[in-house]
């Protein structure tokens, strides 16, 4: 099988078609619901945890951050 040589005009950037980027439209009701629970979730969770549990979670997070830095 013989390959046909592509012409230089096919390789120029002028032949590329640029498509507009899609616009994401958010549902206002979903945004409002997300703001209701998302803004207070962490504060409420932290208030329910004991100091020992918060410390254990913080230590686990610190170990994960340090391990991630060493791997790179």
Secondary structure, 3 states (H helix, E strand, C coil): CCCCCCCHHHCCHHHCCCCCCCCCCCCHHHHHHHHHHHCCHHHHHHHHCCHHHHHHHHHHHHHHHHHHHHHC
